[in-house]
Each structure stands twice: as structure tokens, then as C-alpha cells.
């Protein structure tokens, strides 16, 4: 059984001018100890999808489908059961630790809070566990006495990771965990995340607009556009040989190290993602697609299998929702 399974998940925001579909029919799975990266531009629906996994969306969001965590549907859990699951079974590393941490509370108190809430440790035991967590993420134990403003951006992000690990969850959802960090600190935080996954066998869902970061950190990638998954498969294969034009555009948006021409004129994608309230007919990507056909404007394409490859001989399907991918692979 999968650690996490999403079945036809959709999220629609209600507004005064009508319903706005932010996520449309996403189906994904995650095994224990596996890392799945979800990529896409701003507005693609990836953060909305992440928040829906623990029902953290605002009241005007309608979520349908199934979100199975260890076989139990998060969407049908009682509030009491959901409170027990948050932090203990699945936790979240928020985007921008500066805003996620309470500025008037000490670091140690914030890390220990989920331990106390879930009855796992109090008093001296909670302080010992907090010290262990700080050392685990590469910070000295005395940092527990400090406040968020006394830490650098990378250190605050490490504190967020320590909080996420506090109750030893089986799943961590990281929403753009390195966006506000410089390149060197970003590399350190990513290395920390990779080592923690390997050491503890934690399942990870990592959200980012940076395909190269996800390819270096995750086992599989799912590329989202206009609320749908348009390509998924082994991370290296999707990054180096994307079969959907949007996936290729994301991969080519980064300059190649050592290639001056690539650095001076990186290839990318013109235009902007569509307004979710006014999605184009057919394939949502066709107005920006350099290889679109006439049929793309009227006929949406479901995910098609490109091939089945994976590490150590394991079969991992590579799929893409594009008319240029044959419907069957012999």
C-alpha cells in the first residue's frame, strides 16, 4: 500500500464572480521513503495541491476526490482525527520560515510545541528532544534559547525542518523550502533534506518552480500546468528528456554551467500561464506551445505513456499529456 495516494483530486475556489478551478483531476502516488517533486510556474496549482493534503486551505476552497494517507482519506477525517494526523503522521515545511515562525517566541518553545500537543514529551524530555532535533539539522542546541530574528535565513529554514521532524512523521510536505535562500545555503538545505530522507525513510513531497532543484533532490517529478499534471516520471528522465513542451521549457529555462551562450541567452517560455477562471479550450498550454496543432485548441489530451524506466531495473512510467506522444508504446 502506498504511503500517500491522490485519486482525481480537484480544488475549486468559490468567488463572487464564479468558481475558479485551481487543481483539476490530479492522481499521484508516493511510497514510503520516496521523494516526489511537483514543479510548475506560479499559478499552476502546486501549492494549492500541497495545502489540500492536510486540509489547510481556506473555507472558500472546495476539495474533491480522495487523499489517502496510509489508506485513510484525509478529506473524510473528523477534525479530531485530522489534528492527530498533522505533525504526527504528516508535517509541512512552509514557504518562507521568516513568516512561518512566531517572532516573539523562542525557537525551542516552537519546536517543542507539537511534542506537547501530541503528548509525546513535556518538560525536560521535550527540551532534550528539541536539542536533538537542532543538532540533527546542523544547529547547536543553545539556539533553542534564541528568537527567529537572531537567525539567518538558512538557519530559520533548518528550524522549520526540525519542527517538521519533531513527532517523527512518515510524510513531509515541503512547499518551496529554498526559494528565499542564496545558492550556497540552498545547496546545504537540500543536502540536509536528502540525508534525512535516506536516514529516516521519510516520504517527501517537495514543491518548487525550479525543475533542476527537484531533479537533484527527488526520485520522481510531476510537472503541473493550469491545475493539471502534464508530465510525470523518473526525475532525471523528465529533466533531461521531457516529452511535454511545457516540461521541456521548464528544463531549458536554466543556463548550462560552462556554456557562455546558454548563460547569456537561456531558452525559456514566453507569455504567462492562463487565468484559472478563464482557461482556454482543449489543451490549456496550446496558446503558448511552439508545436501546437489545430486539434490542440479543441481536444484535451490525457496522460500518455512515453516509456517505463527506473533505477535498479524498477519500472517507473514516464507519462506526458501531449498529442505528439503516441497513444501506445509497443
ZIPESUL-V545866 format. One record per residue. RES is the residue in three letters. PHI is phi in whole degrees, -180 to 180 (NA if undefined). PSI is psi in degrees with one decimal (NA if undefined). D_FIRST is the distance of its C-alpha to the first C-alpha in Angstrom with 1 decimal. Layout:
BEGIN
res=RES phi=PHI psi=PSI d_first=D_FIRST
res=RES phi=PHI psi=PSI d_first=D_FIRST
END
This chain:
BEGIN
res=UNK phi=NA psi=138.8 d_first=0.0
res=UNK phi=-69 psi=150.2 d_first=3.8
res=UNK phi=-65 psi=-44.3 d_first=6.6
res=UNK phi=-138 psi=135.6 d_first=8.6
res=UNK phi=-137 psi=125.1 d_first=9.0
res=UNK phi=-105 psi=127.2 d_first=12.6
res=UNK phi=-122 psi=106.9 d_first=14.0
res=UNK phi=51 psi=48.8 d_first=17.7
res=UNK phi=-78 psi=131.1 d_first=18.6
res=UNK phi=-133 psi=142.9 d_first=22.4
res=UNK phi=-130 psi=125.7 d_first=24.8
res=UNK phi=-125 psi=129.6 d_first=28.5
res=UNK phi=-94 psi=131.4 d_first=31.2
res=UNK phi=-86 psi=134.3 d_first=34.1
res=UNK phi=-139 psi=170.8 d_first=37.5
res=UNK phi=-65 psi=-24.3 d_first=41.2
res=UNK phi=-99 psi=2.4 d_first=41.4
res=UNK phi=130 psi=176.2 d_first=38.3
res=UNK phi=-79 psi=142.0 d_first=34.5
res=UNK phi=-120 psi=110.8 d_first=33.1
res=UNK phi=-78 psi=116.3 d_first=29.8
res=UNK phi=-99 psi=-33.6 d_first=28.1
res=UNK phi=-131 psi=132.9 d_first=24.6
res=UNK phi=-131 psi=99.2 d_first=24.3
res=UNK phi=63 psi=54.0 d_first=21.2
res=UNK phi=-92 psi=128.8 d_first=18.8
res=UNK phi=-127 psi=118.6 d_first=15.3
res=UNK phi=-145 psi=158.9 d_first=13.3
res=UNK phi=-134 psi=155.4 d_first=9.9
res=UNK phi=-142 psi=126.6 d_first=9.6
res=UNK phi=-90 psi=161.7 d_first=7.9
res=UNK phi=-62 psi=132.7 d_first=9.3
res=UNK phi=79 psi=6.5 d_first=12.9
res=UNK phi=-101 psi=151.8 d_first=13.2
res=UNK phi=-117 psi=124.1 d_first=16.1
res=UNK phi=-116 psi=125.3 d_first=16.5
res=UNK phi=-100 psi=137.0 d_first=20.1
res=UNK phi=-117 psi=118.2 d_first=21.3
res=UNK phi=-116 psi=159.0 d_first=25.0
res=UNK phi=160 psi=161.5 d_first=27.8
res=UNK phi=-68 psi=169.7 d_first=31.3
res=UNK phi=-60 psi=132.7 d_first=32.2
res=UNK phi=93 psi=1.6 d_first=31.6
res=UNK phi=-79 psi=-14.7 d_first=28.7
res=UNK phi=103 psi=2.3 d_first=26.4
res=UNK phi=-69 psi=-42.2 d_first=24.2
res=UNK phi=-71 psi=-36.6 d_first=25.2
res=UNK phi=-61 psi=-41.5 d_first=25.0
res=UNK phi=-62 psi=-44.0 d_first=21.4
res=UNK phi=-61 psi=-45.4 d_first=20.8
res=UNK phi=-66 psi=-30.5 d_first=22.7
res=UNK phi=-69 psi=-22.2 d_first=20.9
res=UNK phi=-65 psi=-27.5 d_first=17.6
res=UNK phi=-120 psi=20.7 d_first=19.3
res=UNK phi=54 psi=53.4 d_first=21.9
res=UNK phi=-107 psi=13.1 d_first=24.7
res=UNK phi=-82 psi=158.6 d_first=26.6
res=UNK phi=-67 psi=170.0 d_first=30.1
res=UNK phi=-64 psi=-25.2 d_first=31.0
res=UNK phi=-82 psi=6.8 d_first=32.2
res=UNK phi=-98 psi=126.2 d_first=28.7
res=UNK phi=-103 psi=121.0 d_first=27.0
res=UNK phi=-113 psi=130.9 d_first=23.2
res=UNK phi=-129 psi=171.9 d_first=21.5
res=UNK phi=96 psi=-156.5 d_first=18.2
res=UNK phi=-132 psi=136.4 d_first=14.9
res=UNK phi=-123 psi=96.5 d_first=13.5
res=UNK phi=-96 psi=112.7 d_first=10.1
res=UNK phi=-106 psi=112.0 d_first=9.9
res=UNK phi=54 psi=37.0 d_first=7.4
res=UNK phi=85 psi=-4.4 d_first=7.4
res=UNK phi=-106 psi=130.2 d_first=11.2
res=UNK phi=-76 psi=116.3 d_first=13.5
res=UNK phi=-61 psi=-34.0 d_first=15.8
res=UNK phi=-71 psi=-18.7 d_first=18.5
res=UNK phi=-108 psi=3.2 d_first=19.1
res=UNK phi=-68 psi=145.8 d_first=19.1
res=UNK phi=-69 psi=162.8 d_first=22.6
res=UNK phi=-63 psi=-35.7 d_first=24.5
res=UNK phi=-64 psi=-43.5 d_first=24.4
res=UNK phi=-67 psi=-39.0 d_first=20.7
res=UNK phi=-64 psi=-39.5 d_first=20.5
res=UNK phi=-63 psi=-35.2 d_first=23.1
res=UNK phi=-70 psi=-31.9 d_first=21.1
res=UNK phi=-77 psi=-40.7 d_first=18.0
res=UNK phi=-62 psi=133.9 d_first=20.3
res=UNK phi=76 psi=-45.2 d_first=21.2
res=UNK phi=-77 psi=-44.3 d_first=19.4
res=UNK phi=-102 psi=-36.0 d_first=15.7
res=UNK phi=-145 psi=136.0 d_first=16.5
res=UNK phi=-133 psi=168.6 d_first=20.0
res=UNK phi=-129 psi=132.9 d_first=22.1
res=UNK phi=-101 psi=110.6 d_first=24.8
res=UNK phi=-76 psi=158.5 d_first=27.3
res=UNK phi=-75 psi=123.1 d_first=29.6
res=UNK phi=80 psi=84.6 d_first=33.0
res=UNK phi=-64 psi=-26.2 d_first=33.1
res=UNK phi=-57 psi=-36.3 d_first=36.8
res=UNK phi=-92 psi=-20.4 d_first=36.0
res=UNK phi=-84 psi=-27.3 d_first=32.8
res=UNK phi=-88 psi=145.9 d_first=34.7
res=UNK phi=-78 psi=119.5 d_first=37.3
res=UNK phi=-70 psi=-17.2 d_first=40.6
res=UNK phi=-107 psi=9.0 d_first=42.5
res=UNK phi=-117 psi=145.2 d_first=40.0
res=UNK phi=-68 psi=151.6 d_first=39.7
res=UNK phi=-56 psi=-46.3 d_first=36.8
res=UNK phi=-61 psi=-39.3 d_first=36.0
res=UNK phi=-64 psi=-37.0 d_first=36.0
res=UNK phi=-72 psi=-36.9 d_first=33.5
res=UNK phi=-69 psi=-36.7 d_first=31.1
res=UNK phi=-77 psi=-17.8 d_first=31.6
res=UNK phi=-56 psi=-49.8 d_first=31.2
res=UNK phi=-62 psi=-29.0 d_first=27.4
res=UNK phi=-64 psi=-42.5 d_first=27.9
res=UNK phi=-71 psi=-43.4 d_first=30.5
res=UNK phi=-59 psi=-38.6 d_first=28.9
res=UNK phi=-94 psi=8.5 d_first=25.8
res=UNK phi=66 psi=26.5 d_first=28.2
res=UNK phi=-90 psi=-26.7 d_first=27.0
res=UNK phi=-167 psi=146.0 d_first=30.4
res=UNK phi=-140 psi=166.9 d_first=33.9
res=UNK phi=56 psi=-131.0 d_first=37.3
res=UNK phi=-63 psi=-35.8 d_first=37.7
res=UNK phi=-64 psi=-40.0 d_first=34.1
res=UNK phi=-66 psi=-38.3 d_first=33.0
res=UNK phi=-67 psi=-38.8 d_first=35.6
res=UNK phi=-65 psi=-42.8 d_first=34.6
res=UNK phi=-65 psi=-38.5 d_first=30.9
res=UNK phi=-62 psi=-43.4 d_first=32.3
res=UNK phi=-62 psi=-41.3 d_first=34.4
res=UNK phi=-62 psi=-43.0 d_first=31.5
res=UNK phi=-65 psi=-42.1 d_first=29.5
res=UNK phi=-62 psi=-44.1 d_first=32.5
res=UNK phi=-66 psi=-32.4 d_first=33.2
res=UNK phi=-65 psi=-32.7 d_first=29.6
res=UNK phi=-99 psi=14.3 d_first=30.1
res=UNK phi=85 psi=24.4 d_first=33.5
res=UNK phi=-120 psi=144.1 d_first=35.8
res=UNK phi=-68 psi=150.5 d_first=38.4
res=UNK phi=-61 psi=-29.1 d_first=37.9
res=UNK phi=-67 psi=-14.6 d_first=41.2
res=UNK phi=-63 psi=-17.7 d_first=39.7
res=UNK phi=-60 psi=-25.0 d_first=38.2
res=UNK phi=-84 psi=-7.8 d_first=41.8
res=UNK phi=-89 psi=177.6 d_first=42.1
res=UNK phi=-114 psi=158.5 d_first=41.5
res=UNK phi=-54 psi=-37.4 d_first=39.5
res=UNK phi=-69 psi=-13.2 d_first=42.7
res=UNK phi=-88 psi=-1.1 d_first=43.6
res=UNK phi=-110 psi=154.3 d_first=40.6
res=UNK phi=-77 psi=172.3 d_first=40.3
res=UNK phi=-60 psi=-43.3 d_first=37.6
res=UNK phi=-66 psi=-36.7 d_first=35.5
res=UNK phi=-68 psi=-39.4 d_first=35.9
res=UNK phi=-63 psi=-38.1 d_first=34.9
res=UNK phi=-66 psi=-35.8 d_first=31.7
res=UNK phi=-65 psi=-36.6 d_first=31.0
res=UNK phi=-63 psi=-41.9 d_first=31.6
res=UNK phi=-60 psi=-39.9 d_first=29.0
res=UNK phi=-67 psi=-39.9 d_first=26.4
res=UNK phi=-61 psi=-41.5 d_first=27.6
res=UNK phi=-63 psi=-40.9 d_first=27.1
res=UNK phi=-65 psi=-29.7 d_first=23.6
res=UNK phi=-87 psi=-9.8 d_first=22.9
res=UNK phi=-52 psi=-46.7 d_first=24.9
res=UNK phi=-97 psi=17.1 d_first=22.4
res=UNK phi=53 psi=55.9 d_first=19.9
res=UNK phi=-72 psi=161.5 d_first=17.1
res=UNK phi=-91 psi=-15.0 d_first=13.8
res=UNK phi=-135 psi=133.2 d_first=14.4
res=UNK phi=-122 psi=132.2 d_first=17.8
res=UNK phi=-109 psi=117.2 d_first=19.2
res=UNK phi=-111 psi=111.6 d_first=22.5
res=UNK phi=-98 psi=103.4 d_first=24.8
res=UNK phi=48 psi=57.4 d_first=27.6
res=UNK phi=-71 psi=-13.3 d_first=27.9
res=UNK phi=-123 psi=12.7 d_first=30.8
res=UNK phi=-59 psi=-42.6 d_first=32.7
res=UNK phi=-90 psi=9.0 d_first=35.8
res=UNK phi=-103 psi=152.6 d_first=36.1
res=UNK phi=-75 psi=170.6 d_first=38.4
res=UNK phi=-61 psi=-43.1 d_first=37.3
res=UNK phi=-66 psi=-45.2 d_first=37.8
res=UNK phi=-68 psi=-36.3 d_first=36.0
res=UNK phi=-59 psi=-44.4 d_first=33.2
res=UNK phi=-62 psi=-39.3 d_first=32.7
res=UNK phi=-66 psi=-43.6 d_first=32.7
res=UNK phi=-66 psi=-40.4 d_first=30.1
res=UNK phi=-65 psi=-41.0 d_first=27.8
res=UNK phi=-62 psi=-38.8 d_first=28.3
res=UNK phi=-63 psi=-45.5 d_first=27.5
res=UNK phi=-61 psi=-45.1 d_first=24.2
res=UNK phi=-61 psi=-42.4 d_first=23.2
res=UNK phi=-67 psi=-37.7 d_first=24.4
res=UNK phi=-67 psi=-38.5 d_first=22.5
res=UNK phi=-62 psi=-46.9 d_first=19.1
res=UNK phi=-65 psi=-38.7 d_first=20.0
res=UNK phi=-74 psi=-39.9 d_first=21.3
res=UNK phi=-107 psi=-4.4 d_first=18.8
res=UNK phi=65 psi=32.7 d_first=15.5
res=UNK phi=-81 psi=139.7 d_first=15.2
res=UNK phi=-79 psi=139.7 d_first=13.3
res=UNK phi=-130 psi=132.3 d_first=16.2
res=UNK phi=-115 psi=118.5 d_first=17.2
res=UNK phi=-117 psi=125.7 d_first=20.9
res=UNK phi=-102 psi=132.5 d_first=23.3
res=UNK phi=-163 psi=156.2 d_first=26.6
res=UNK phi=-89 psi=-9.7 d_first=29.3
res=UNK phi=-96 psi=102.4 d_first=29.9
res=UNK phi=-65 psi=-33.6 d_first=28.1
res=UNK phi=-67 psi=-38.6 d_first=29.6
res=UNK phi=-63 psi=-44.9 d_first=28.2
res=UNK phi=-66 psi=-40.3 d_first=24.6
res=UNK phi=-63 psi=-32.7 d_first=25.1
res=UNK phi=-81 psi=-16.9 d_first=26.3
res=UNK phi=-110 psi=-32.2 d_first=23.5
res=UNK phi=-109 psi=157.1 d_first=20.2
res=UNK phi=-79 psi=-39.3 d_first=18.2
res=UNK phi=-130 psi=156.5 d_first=17.9
res=UNK phi=-125 psi=144.6 d_first=20.2
res=UNK phi=-127 psi=122.8 d_first=20.3
res=UNK phi=-100 psi=125.1 d_first=23.9
res=UNK phi=-109 psi=144.2 d_first=24.8
res=UNK phi=-146 psi=128.2 d_first=28.2
res=UNK phi=52 psi=40.7 d_first=29.5
res=UNK phi=86 psi=-2.4 d_first=26.2
res=UNK phi=-118 psi=153.9 d_first=24.3
res=UNK phi=-82 psi=118.6 d_first=22.3
res=UNK phi=-103 psi=-13.5 d_first=24.9
res=UNK phi=-160 psi=142.9 d_first=23.4
res=UNK phi=-153 psi=155.6 d_first=20.2
res=UNK phi=160 psi=-171.5 d_first=19.5
res=UNK phi=-57 psi=137.2 d_first=20.0
res=UNK phi=-58 psi=-46.8 d_first=22.1
res=UNK phi=-64 psi=-38.8 d_first=25.1
res=UNK phi=-69 psi=-42.2 d_first=25.3
res=UNK phi=-66 psi=-38.5 d_first=25.2
res=UNK phi=-71 psi=-41.5 d_first=27.7
res=UNK phi=-91 psi=-23.3 d_first=30.1
res=UNK phi=-141 psi=54.1 d_first=29.7
res=UNK phi=-63 psi=139.3 d_first=28.6
res=UNK phi=-106 psi=-12.5 d_first=29.2
res=UNK phi=-94 psi=137.1 d_first=29.5
res=UNK phi=-55 psi=-32.8 d_first=33.0
res=UNK phi=-70 psi=-42.8 d_first=31.6
res=UNK phi=-60 psi=-40.6 d_first=29.2
res=UNK phi=-64 psi=-41.3 d_first=32.2
res=UNK phi=-64 psi=-40.1 d_first=34.4
res=UNK phi=-64 psi=-42.9 d_first=32.1
res=UNK phi=-67 psi=-36.0 d_first=32.0
res=UNK phi=-84 psi=-3.7 d_first=35.8
res=UNK phi=-75 psi=-8.4 d_first=36.7
res=UNK phi=-106 psi=131.7 d_first=36.8
res=UNK phi=-66 psi=150.6 d_first=39.8
res=UNK phi=-87 psi=127.6 d_first=39.6
res=UNK phi=-62 psi=128.7 d_first=40.9
res=UNK phi=90 psi=-1.2 d_first=44.2
res=UNK phi=-113 psi=98.5 d_first=44.9
res=UNK phi=-58 psi=-39.3 d_first=47.7
res=UNK phi=-63 psi=-40.8 d_first=47.5
res=UNK phi=-67 psi=-38.1 d_first=43.9
res=UNK phi=-68 psi=-39.3 d_first=44.6
res=UNK phi=-78 psi=-28.4 d_first=47.5
res=UNK phi=-142 psi=68.8 d_first=46.0
res=UNK phi=-65 psi=140.8 d_first=42.2
res=UNK phi=-77 psi=146.6 d_first=40.8
res=UNK phi=-153 psi=-144.5 d_first=38.9
res=UNK phi=-142 psi=125.7 d_first=38.7
res=UNK phi=-80 psi=166.0 d_first=41.5
res=UNK phi=82 psi=-175.3 d_first=41.2
res=UNK phi=-127 psi=157.0 d_first=38.8
res=UNK phi=-61 psi=153.9 d_first=35.6
res=UNK phi=-71 psi=155.1 d_first=36.3
res=UNK phi=-68 psi=122.2 d_first=36.8
res=UNK phi=-57 psi=-25.5 d_first=33.7
res=UNK phi=-79 psi=-15.0 d_first=36.2
res=UNK phi=-138 psi=65.1 d_first=38.0
res=UNK phi=-73 psi=140.7 d_first=35.5
res=UNK phi=-69 psi=155.2 d_first=37.2
res=UNK phi=-70 psi=160.4 d_first=36.7
res=UNK phi=72 psi=-141.1 d_first=34.7
res=UNK phi=-73 psi=122.7 d_first=32.8
res=UNK phi=-63 psi=-20.5 d_first=33.1
res=UNK phi=-88 psi=-10.6 d_first=33.9
res=UNK phi=-61 psi=-32.0 d_first=36.8
res=UNK phi=-64 psi=-21.7 d_first=39.6
res=UNK phi=-108 psi=-3.7 d_first=38.9
res=UNK phi=-80 psi=128.6 d_first=37.7
res=UNK phi=-76 psi=-11.5 d_first=40.2
res=UNK phi=-125 psi=24.9 d_first=39.2
res=UNK phi=-70 psi=151.3 d_first=38.7
res=UNK phi=-109 psi=169.1 d_first=40.1
res=UNK phi=-60 psi=-36.1 d_first=41.8
res=UNK phi=-68 psi=-21.5 d_first=38.9
res=UNK phi=-65 psi=-24.3 d_first=36.6
res=UNK phi=-79 psi=-8.5 d_first=38.7
res=UNK phi=-131 psi=-21.3 d_first=37.8
res=UNK phi=-120 psi=109.5 d_first=34.6
res=UNK phi=-68 psi=148.7 d_first=31.2
res=UNK phi=-114 psi=128.9 d_first=29.0
res=UNK phi=-81 psi=169.1 d_first=25.2
res=UNK phi=-62 psi=131.9 d_first=23.0
res=UNK phi=-119 psi=146.0 d_first=24.1
res=UNK phi=-77 psi=122.5 d_first=22.7
res=UNK phi=-85 psi=-42.7 d_first=25.0
res=UNK phi=-179 psi=176.4 d_first=23.5
res=UNK phi=-130 psi=105.2 d_first=20.6
res=UNK phi=-138 psi=167.7 d_first=21.1
res=UNK phi=177 psi=169.8 d_first=19.5
res=UNK phi=-69 psi=147.3 d_first=20.3
res=UNK phi=58 psi=30.2 d_first=20.7
res=UNK phi=80 psi=-0.6 d_first=20.5
res=UNK phi=-72 psi=140.4 d_first=16.9
res=UNK phi=-85 psi=113.7 d_first=16.9
res=UNK phi=-121 psi=114.5 d_first=16.3
res=UNK phi=-67 psi=138.2 d_first=17.9
res=UNK phi=-108 psi=118.1 d_first=20.8
res=UNK phi=-124 psi=153.0 d_first=21.8
res=UNK phi=-149 psi=140.4 d_first=24.8
res=UNK phi=-97 psi=77.2 d_first=26.4
res=UNK phi=-145 psi=140.4 d_first=29.9
res=UNK phi=-65 psi=-21.4 d_first=32.5
res=UNK phi=-81 psi=-5.8 d_first=33.4
res=UNK phi=-93 psi=125.6 d_first=30.1
res=UNK phi=-58 psi=146.6 d_first=30.5
res=UNK phi=-69 psi=-26.2 d_first=28.4
res=UNK phi=-134 psi=142.5 d_first=27.5
res=UNK phi=-112 psi=119.5 d_first=27.3
res=UNK phi=-87 psi=NA d_first=28.8
END
